């Protein structure tokens, strides 16, 4: 049975096929006003440990546009792993729905759901990686920079987190150069970086990990940033704000990249911290196209798993 758990699991050919399907489905809706009902009679169960604007609405609208239905299960309804064990939730829920999307804290919960589910499981976010966001990001990059991404440079500024992990995997699979800049102690995990190096050795990508944001953005086609303190890291918020201060994406940093650089953020943005208003609302920003593309990329994932 196919699942969608990590970009690391996708071959470059599979990534390109999914991105192509997302483009087709997006264009179909633009031209016809709606999509064909490819998922008529199908239901997606959406399990949330963490609340989210984009994840919930984009998945729910994706199912509706494709003729299916989505069932939202809030953090308080299931209490995954607390009120009921993860294996038992998987065993029961997978008898009711045709696929499960889960947005969780620990990646092990995704793996356990997959082990005990009778239907495909989609990783809507875990502490390890954020593959649905990553696919939306690469869809946006293809739209803005063309389908051949080999030699393009993606620079991530900030914490070596789950979003950065998916971007590293995707860039290395697609032949893009990838640079990440953050303060000492906040690098990508060693096993993640090692896996990215393996993918890069095959595709010809050049990888750079540095503490210097200027070095990371030099020659960059894309600058990407994320919040300094994610959900669940509230106790570290003040310390992280001090530590990450030099890693703000502002006009001065953007000016050190290519003239036609695009700036990305997976949202929600803490304006005035990791990104300034001037950049988020400026001519280089593609934040809103990127947010919309969550829905189109996820349509492709859902069609791929359920048809």
SULNOR-V844505 format. One record per residue. N is the residue number from 1. RES is the residue in three letters. SS is DSSP state (helix for helix, strand for strand, loop for the rest). OMEGA is omega as a letter, one per 40 degrees, with the letter a starting at -180 (none if undefined). Layout:
n->N res->RES ss->SS omega->OMEGA
n->N res->RES ss->SS omega->OMEGA
This chain:
n->1 res->UNK ss->loop omega->i
n->2 res->UNK ss->loop omega->i
n->3 res->UNK ss->loop omega->i
n->4 res->UNK ss->strand omega->a
n->5 res->UNK ss->loop omega->a
n->6 res->UNK ss->loop omega->i
n->7 res->UNK ss->helix omega->i
n->8 res->UNK ss->helix omega->a
n->9 res->UNK ss->helix omega->a
n->10 res->UNK ss->loop omega->i
n->11 res->UNK ss->loop omega->i
n->12 res->UNK ss->helix omega->i
n->13 res->UNK ss->helix omega->i
n->14 res->UNK ss->helix omega->i
n->15 res->UNK ss->helix omega->a
n->16 res->UNK ss->helix omega->i
n->17 res->UNK ss->helix omega->i
n->18 res->UNK ss->helix omega->i
n->19 res->UNK ss->helix omega->i
n->20 res->UNK ss->helix omega->i
n->21 res->UNK ss->helix omega->i
n->22 res->UNK ss->helix omega->i
n->23 res->UNK ss->helix omega->i
n->24 res->UNK ss->helix omega->a
n->25 res->UNK ss->helix omega->i
n->26 res->UNK ss->helix omega->a
n->27 res->UNK ss->helix omega->i
n->28 res->UNK ss->helix omega->a
n->29 res->UNK ss->helix omega->i
n->30 res->UNK ss->helix omega->a
n->31 res->UNK ss->helix omega->a
n->32 res->UNK ss->helix omega->a
n->33 res->UNK ss->loop omega->i
n->34 res->UNK ss->loop omega->i
n->35 res->UNK ss->loop omega->i
n->36 res->UNK ss->loop omega->a
n->37 res->UNK ss->loop omega->a
n->38 res->UNK ss->loop omega->a
n->39 res->UNK ss->loop omega->i
n->40 res->UNK ss->loop omega->i
n->41 res->UNK ss->loop omega->a
n->42 res->UNK ss->loop omega->i
n->43 res->UNK ss->strand omega->i
n->44 res->UNK ss->strand omega->i
n->45 res->UNK ss->strand omega->a
n->46 res->UNK ss->strand omega->a
n->47 res->UNK ss->strand omega->a
n->48 res->UNK ss->strand omega->i
n->49 res->UNK ss->loop omega->i
n->50 res->UNK ss->loop omega->i
n->51 res->UNK ss->loop omega->i
n->52 res->UNK ss->loop omega->i
n->53 res->UNK ss->helix omega->a
n->54 res->UNK ss->helix omega->a
n->55 res->UNK ss->helix omega->a
n->56 res->UNK ss->helix omega->a
n->57 res->UNK ss->helix omega->a
n->58 res->UNK ss->helix omega->i
n->59 res->UNK ss->helix omega->a
n->60 res->UNK ss->helix omega->i
n->61 res->UNK ss->helix omega->i
n->62 res->UNK ss->helix omega->i
n->63 res->UNK ss->helix omega->a
n->64 res->UNK ss->helix omega->a
n->65 res->UNK ss->helix omega->a
n->66 res->UNK ss->loop omega->i
n->67 res->UNK ss->loop omega->i
n->68 res->UNK ss->loop omega->i
n->69 res->UNK ss->strand omega->i
n->70 res->UNK ss->strand omega->a
n->71 res->UNK ss->strand omega->a
n->72 res->UNK ss->strand omega->i
n->73 res->UNK ss->strand omega->a
n->74 res->UNK ss->loop omega->i
n->75 res->UNK ss->helix omega->a
n->76 res->UNK ss->helix omega->a
n->77 res->UNK ss->helix omega->a
n->78 res->UNK ss->helix omega->a
n->79 res->UNK ss->loop omega->a
n->80 res->UNK ss->strand omega->i
n->81 res->UNK ss->loop omega->i
n->82 res->UNK ss->loop omega->i
n->83 res->UNK ss->loop omega->a
n->84 res->UNK ss->strand omega->a
n->85 res->UNK ss->loop omega->i
n->86 res->UNK ss->helix omega->i
n->87 res->UNK ss->helix omega->a
n->88 res->UNK ss->helix omega->i
n->89 res->UNK ss->helix omega->i
n->90 res->UNK ss->helix omega->a
n->91 res->UNK ss->helix omega->a
n->92 res->UNK ss->helix omega->a
n->93 res->UNK ss->helix omega->a
n->94 res->UNK ss->loop omega->i
n->95 res->UNK ss->loop omega->a
n->96 res->UNK ss->loop omega->a
n->97 res->UNK ss->loop omega->a
n->98 res->UNK ss->loop omega->i
n->99 res->UNK ss->strand omega->i
n->100 res->UNK ss->strand omega->i
n->101 res->UNK ss->strand omega->a
n->102 res->UNK ss->strand omega->i
n->103 res->UNK ss->strand omega->a
n->104 res->UNK ss->loop omega->i
n->105 res->UNK ss->loop omega->a
n->106 res->UNK ss->loop omega->a
n->107 res->UNK ss->helix omega->i
n->108 res->UNK ss->helix omega->i
n->109 res->UNK ss->helix omega->i
n->110 res->UNK ss->helix omega->a
n->111 res->UNK ss->helix omega->i
n->112 res->UNK ss->helix omega->i
n->113 res->UNK ss->helix omega->a
n->114 res->UNK ss->helix omega->a
n->115 res->UNK ss->helix omega->a
n->116 res->UNK ss->helix omega->a
n->117 res->UNK ss->loop omega->i
n->118 res->UNK ss->loop omega->a
n->119 res->UNK ss->loop omega->i
n->120 res->UNK ss->strand omega->i
n->121 res->UNK ss->strand omega->i
n->122 res->UNK ss->strand omega->i
n->123 res->UNK ss->strand omega->i
n->124 res->UNK ss->strand omega->i
n->125 res->UNK ss->strand omega->i
n->126 res->UNK ss->loop omega->i
n->127 res->UNK ss->loop omega->i
n->128 res->UNK ss->loop omega->a
n->129 res->UNK ss->loop omega->a
n->130 res->UNK ss->loop omega->a
n->131 res->UNK ss->helix omega->i
n->132 res->UNK ss->helix omega->i
n->133 res->UNK ss->helix omega->i
n->134 res->UNK ss->helix omega->i
n->135 res->UNK ss->helix omega->i
n->136 res->UNK ss->helix omega->i
n->137 res->UNK ss->helix omega->a
n->138 res->UNK ss->helix omega->i
n->139 res->UNK ss->helix omega->i
n->140 res->UNK ss->helix omega->i
n->141 res->UNK ss->helix omega->i
n->142 res->UNK ss->helix omega->i
n->143 res->UNK ss->helix omega->a
n->144 res->UNK ss->helix omega->a
n->145 res->UNK ss->helix omega->i
n->146 res->UNK ss->loop omega->a
n->147 res->UNK ss->loop omega->i
n->148 res->UNK ss->loop omega->a
n->149 res->UNK ss->loop omega->a
n->150 res->UNK ss->loop omega->a
n->151 res->UNK ss->loop omega->i
n->152 res->UNK ss->loop omega->a
n->153 res->UNK ss->strand omega->i
n->154 res->UNK ss->strand omega->i
n->155 res->UNK ss->strand omega->i
n->156 res->UNK ss->strand omega->a
n->157 res->UNK ss->strand omega->i
n->158 res->UNK ss->loop omega->a
n->159 res->UNK ss->loop omega->i
n->160 res->UNK ss->loop omega->a
n->161 res->UNK ss->loop omega->a
n->162 res->UNK ss->helix omega->i
n->163 res->UNK ss->helix omega->i
n->164 res->UNK ss->helix omega->i
n->165 res->UNK ss->helix omega->a
n->166 res->UNK ss->helix omega->i
n->167 res->UNK ss->helix omega->i
n->168 res->UNK ss->helix omega->a
n->169 res->UNK ss->helix omega->a
n->170 res->UNK ss->helix omega->i
n->171 res->UNK ss->helix omega->a
n->172 res->UNK ss->helix omega->i
n->173 res->UNK ss->helix omega->a
n->174 res->UNK ss->helix omega->i
n->175 res->UNK ss->loop omega->i
n->176 res->UNK ss->loop omega->i
n->177 res->UNK ss->strand omega->a
n->178 res->UNK ss->strand omega->i
n->179 res->UNK ss->strand omega->i
n->180 res->UNK ss->strand omega->i
n->181 res->UNK ss->strand omega->i
n->182 res->UNK ss->loop omega->a
n->183 res->UNK ss->loop omega->i
n->184 res->UNK ss->loop omega->a
n->185 res->UNK ss->loop omega->a
n->186 res->UNK ss->loop omega->a
n->187 res->UNK ss->loop omega->i
n->188 res->UNK ss->loop omega->i
n->189 res->UNK ss->loop omega->a
n->190 res->UNK ss->helix omega->a
n->191 res->UNK ss->helix omega->i
n->192 res->UNK ss->helix omega->a
n->193 res->UNK ss->helix omega->i
n->194 res->UNK ss->helix omega->i
n->195 res->UNK ss->helix omega->i
n->196 res->UNK ss->helix omega->i
n->197 res->UNK ss->helix omega->i
n->198 res->UNK ss->helix omega->i
n->199 res->UNK ss->helix omega->a
n->200 res->UNK ss->helix omega->i
n->201 res->UNK ss->helix omega->i
n->202 res->UNK ss->helix omega->a
n->203 res->UNK ss->helix omega->a
n->204 res->UNK ss->loop omega->i
n->205 res->UNK ss->loop omega->i
n->206 res->UNK ss->loop omega->a
n->207 res->UNK ss->strand omega->i
n->208 res->UNK ss->strand omega->i
n->209 res->UNK ss->strand omega->a
n->210 res->UNK ss->strand omega->i
n->211 res->UNK ss->loop omega->a
n->212 res->UNK ss->loop omega->a
n->213 res->UNK ss->helix omega->i
n->214 res->UNK ss->helix omega->i
n->215 res->UNK ss->helix omega->a
n->216 res->UNK ss->helix omega->a
n->217 res->UNK ss->helix omega->a
n->218 res->UNK ss->loop omega->a
n->219 res->UNK ss->loop omega->a
n->220 res->UNK ss->loop omega->i
n->221 res->UNK ss->loop omega->a
n->222 res->UNK ss->strand omega->i
n->223 res->UNK ss->strand omega->a
n->224 res->UNK ss->strand omega->i
n->225 res->UNK ss->strand omega->a
n->226 res->UNK ss->loop omega->a
n->227 res->UNK ss->loop omega->i
n->228 res->UNK ss->loop omega->i
n->229 res->UNK ss->loop omega->a
n->230 res->UNK ss->loop omega->i
n->231 res->UNK ss->loop omega->a
n->232 res->UNK ss->loop omega->i
n->233 res->UNK ss->loop omega->a
n->234 res->UNK ss->helix omega->a
n->235 res->UNK ss->helix omega->a
n->236 res->UNK ss->helix omega->a
n->237 res->UNK ss->helix omega->a
n->238 res->UNK ss->helix omega->i
n->239 res->UNK ss->helix omega->i
n->240 res->UNK ss->helix omega->i
n->241 res->UNK ss->helix omega->i
n->242 res->UNK ss->helix omega->a
n->243 res->UNK ss->helix omega->a
n->244 res->UNK ss->loop omega->a
n->245 res->UNK ss->helix omega->i
n->246 res->UNK ss->helix omega->a
n->247 res->UNK ss->helix omega->i
n->248 res->UNK ss->loop omega->i
n->249 res->UNK ss->strand omega->a
n->250 res->UNK ss->loop omega->a
n->251 res->UNK ss->helix omega->a
n->252 res->UNK ss->helix omega->i
n->253 res->UNK ss->helix omega->i
n->254 res->UNK ss->helix omega->a
n->255 res->UNK ss->loop omega->i
n->256 res->UNK ss->loop omega->i
n->257 res->UNK ss->loop omega->i
n->258 res->UNK ss->loop omega->a
n->259 res->UNK ss->loop omega->a
n->260 res->UNK ss->loop omega->i
n->261 res->UNK ss->loop omega->i
n->262 res->UNK ss->strand omega->a
n->263 res->UNK ss->strand omega->a
n->264 res->UNK ss->strand omega->i
n->265 res->UNK ss->strand omega->a
n->266 res->UNK ss->loop omega->i
n->267 res->UNK ss->loop omega->e
n->268 res->UNK ss->loop omega->a
n->269 res->UNK ss->loop omega->i
n->270 res->UNK ss->loop omega->a
n->271 res->UNK ss->strand omega->a
n->272 res->UNK ss->loop omega->i
n->273 res->UNK ss->loop omega->a
n->274 res->UNK ss->loop omega->i
n->275 res->UNK ss->strand omega->i
n->276 res->UNK ss->loop omega->i
n->277 res->UNK ss->helix omega->a
n->278 res->UNK ss->helix omega->i
n->279 res->UNK ss->helix omega->a
n->280 res->UNK ss->helix omega->a
n->281 res->UNK ss->loop omega->a
n->282 res->UNK ss->loop omega->a
n->283 res->UNK ss->loop omega->i
n->284 res->UNK ss->loop omega->a
n->285 res->UNK ss->strand omega->i
n->286 res->UNK ss->loop omega->a
n->287 res->UNK ss->helix omega->a
n->288 res->UNK ss->helix omega->i
n->289 res->UNK ss->helix omega->i
n->290 res->UNK ss->helix omega->i
n->291 res->UNK ss->helix omega->i
n->292 res->UNK ss->helix omega->a
n->293 res->UNK ss->helix omega->i
n->294 res->UNK ss->helix omega->a
n->295 res->UNK ss->helix omega->a
n->296 res->UNK ss->helix omega->i
n->297 res->UNK ss->helix omega->a
n->298 res->UNK ss->helix omega->i
n->299 res->UNK ss->helix omega->a
n->300 res->UNK ss->helix omega->i
n->301 res->UNK ss->helix omega->a
n->302 res->UNK ss->helix omega->i
n->303 res->UNK ss->helix omega->a
n->304 res->UNK ss->helix omega->a
n->305 res->UNK ss->helix omega->a
n->306 res->UNK ss->helix omega->i
n->307 res->UNK ss->loop omega->none
